[in-house]
Every structure is written in C-alpha cells, then in structure tokens.
C-alpha cells in the first residue's frame, strides 16, 4: 500500500468504514457503508496523521 486512496472515507473506531461519494463539483452524492476489511483504511488514517502538520504551523508556512 502506498499513498492515500482517491476515495474519501470516514473511519469509526478503526473498524467501521463509510465511503463518501462526490460529484466533480464537490457536492456529495451519497455515503455507503463498506463491508470489507477496514485494515487498509486504518493504515491510510495512520499515514494521513503521520504526514499532517498542526494548523498553526501550516498557517505560518501558507498563511
């Protein structure tokens, strides 16, 4: 697994995944409960957190 997926998702308690679907203009189409393995989503969450920066730090660099 490398990088983050193109599919937006919510992850609840590292075991329940809800996939978010959007139109090209950004409006939400629907949400769908994912019945498969939540492990990749938990790993992607960990990757996103590891690569994130505090908001105040982001503002200093991109204000």
Buried (B, 14 or more C-beta within 10 A) or exposed (E): EEEEEEEEBEBEEEEEBBBEEEEEEEEEEEEEEBEEEBEBBBEBBEBEEEEEEEEEEEEEEEE
